[in-house]
Amino acid sequence: MCPGILGPRSIPQTMKKRQRRTTVVDGIVLSLSAKGLTTAEIAVHFADVSGATVSKDTISGITV
């Protein structure tokens, strides 16, 4: 998880072996998608808010 994604009170999460993202990231992507944002807009949102690079393919895989 990237620092700042949930604000200053975000809690570090333990990730399983070979896990590449948290369920928090999945939830944010699904929420933004449900609000009508495109995969490109969601990728830009992550870059702006947290400085994280999330590919459009990753976002697409989450929303399928």
GROMACS elastic network, one bead per residue, 0.5 to 0.9 nm:
[ bonds ]
;  ai    aj funct       b0    kb
    1     4     6  0.89018   500
    1     5     6  0.76224   500
    1    12     6  0.75717   500
    1    13     6  0.75803   500
    1    21     6  0.67243   500
    1    22     6  0.63868   500
    1    24     6  0.81162   500
    1    25     6  0.74366   500
    1    52     6  0.89054   500
    2     5     6  0.60109   500
    2     6     6  0.89677   500
    2    50     6  0.64689   500
    2    51     6  0.78446   500
    2    52     6  0.64595   500
    3     6     6  0.77895   500
    3     7     6  0.78192   500
    3     8     6  0.81045   500
    3    10     6  0.75669   500
    3    12     6  0.87200   500
    3    50     6  0.66998   500
    3    51     6  0.87444   500
    3    52     6  0.89420   500
    4     8     6  0.59606   500
    4     9     6  0.82795   500
    4    10     6  0.69867   500
    4    49     6  0.75890   500
    4    50     6  0.56308   500
    4    51     6  0.88124   500
    5     8     6  0.84532   500
    5    10     6  0.74100   500
    5    25     6  0.85372   500
    5    46     6  0.81127   500
    5    49     6  0.67818   500
    5    50     6  0.53862   500
    5    51     6  0.89656   500
    5    52     6  0.88870   500
    6     9     6  0.68994   500
    6    10     6  0.52190   500
    6    11     6  0.85664   500
    6    24     6  0.89721   500
    6    50     6  0.89142   500
    7    10     6  0.58473   500
    8    11     6  0.88796   500
   13    22     6  0.78460   500
   14    22     6  0.88930   500
   15    18     6  0.82682   500
   15    19     6  0.60894   500
   15    20     6  0.80237   500
   15    21     6  0.79508   500
   15    22     6  0.72079   500
   16    19     6  0.53324   500
   16    20     6  0.86705   500
   17    20     6  0.86221   500
   19    22     6  0.76744   500
   21    24     6  0.81820   500
   21    25     6  0.65874   500
   21    26     6  0.77098   500
   22    25     6  0.54108   500
   22    26     6  0.67031   500
   22    27     6  0.88197   500
   23    27     6  0.60873   500
   23    28     6  0.86218   500
   24    27     6  0.50335   500
   24    28     6  0.62474   500
   24    29     6  0.86472   500
   25    28     6  0.51257   500
   25    29     6  0.61738   500
   25    30     6  0.85812   500
   26    29     6  0.51655   500
   26    30     6  0.61201   500
   26    31     6  0.85128   500
   26    59     6  0.83919   500
   26    62     6  0.63369   500
   26    63     6  0.83704   500
   27    30     6  0.51331   500
   27    31     6  0.60206   500
   27    32     6  0.85895   500
   28    31     6  0.50637   500
   28    32     6  0.61509   500
   28    33     6  0.84708   500
   29    32     6  0.52452   500
   29    33     6  0.60438   500
   29    34     6  0.85319   500
   29    39     6  0.87882   500
   29    42     6  0.69253   500
   29    59     6  0.67414   500
   29    62     6  0.72787   500
   29    63     6  0.74070   500
   30    33     6  0.50213   500
   30    34     6  0.60238   500
   30    35     6  0.86244   500
   30    59     6  0.87497   500
   30    62     6  0.73396   500
   30    63     6  0.61295   500
   31    34     6  0.51100   500
   31    35     6  0.64014   500
   31    36     6  0.89714   500
   32    35     6  0.50873   500
   32    36     6  0.66939   500
   32    37     6  0.57846   500
   32    38     6  0.84166   500
   32    41     6  0.89858   500
   32    42     6  0.67374   500
   33    36     6  0.51721   500
   33    37     6  0.50603   500
   33    38     6  0.66018   500
   33    39     6  0.75884   500
   33    42     6  0.75533   500
   33    63     6  0.73518   500
   34    37     6  0.73725   500
   37    40     6  0.79887   500
   37    41     6  0.57422   500
   37    42     6  0.62483   500
   38    41     6  0.51044   500
   38    42     6  0.62196   500
   38    43     6  0.86499   500
   39    42     6  0.51060   500
   39    43     6  0.62123   500
   39    44     6  0.87069   500
   39    55     6  0.84927   500
   39    56     6  0.53865   500
   39    57     6  0.81645   500
   39    59     6  0.60421   500
   39    60     6  0.65047   500
   40    43     6  0.51058   500
   40    44     6  0.62949   500
   40    45     6  0.86112   500
   40    55     6  0.83970   500
   40    56     6  0.60352   500
   40    59     6  0.87259   500
   41    44     6  0.50966   500
   41    45     6  0.61106   500
   41    46     6  0.87907   500
   42    46     6  0.63483   500
   42    47     6  0.86954   500
   42    54     6  0.85150   500
   42    56     6  0.81138   500
   42    59     6  0.76735   500
   43    46     6  0.53095   500
   43    47     6  0.63709   500
   43    48     6  0.87376   500
   43    52     6  0.86018   500
   43    53     6  0.70802   500
   43    54     6  0.55771   500
   43    55     6  0.64203   500
   43    56     6  0.63650   500
   43    59     6  0.75740   500
   44    47     6  0.50515   500
   44    48     6  0.60958   500
   44    49     6  0.85269   500
   44    53     6  0.84715   500
   44    54     6  0.85336   500
   45    48     6  0.51483   500
   45    49     6  0.59539   500
   45    50     6  0.82356   500
   46    49     6  0.52624   500
   46    50     6  0.56183   500
   46    51     6  0.63982   500
   46    52     6  0.56404   500
   46    53     6  0.68298   500
   46    54     6  0.69552   500
   47    50     6  0.57514   500
   47    53     6  0.58005   500
   47    54     6  0.76998   500
   48    51     6  0.58106   500
   48    52     6  0.80598   500
   49    52     6  0.79934   500
   50    53     6  0.87556   500
   54    57     6  0.83633   500
   54    58     6  0.66050   500
   54    59     6  0.70873   500
   55    58     6  0.52218   500
   55    59     6  0.64150   500
   55    60     6  0.85946   500
   56    59     6  0.50363   500
   56    60     6  0.59855   500
   56    61     6  0.85283   500
   57    61     6  0.61150   500
   57    62     6  0.87040   500
   58    61     6  0.50489   500
   58    62     6  0.63789   500
   58    63     6  0.88383   500
   59    62     6  0.51670   500
   59    63     6  0.63652   500
   59    64     6  0.88284   500
   60    63     6  0.52303   500
   60    64     6  0.62831   500
   61    64     6  0.54648   500
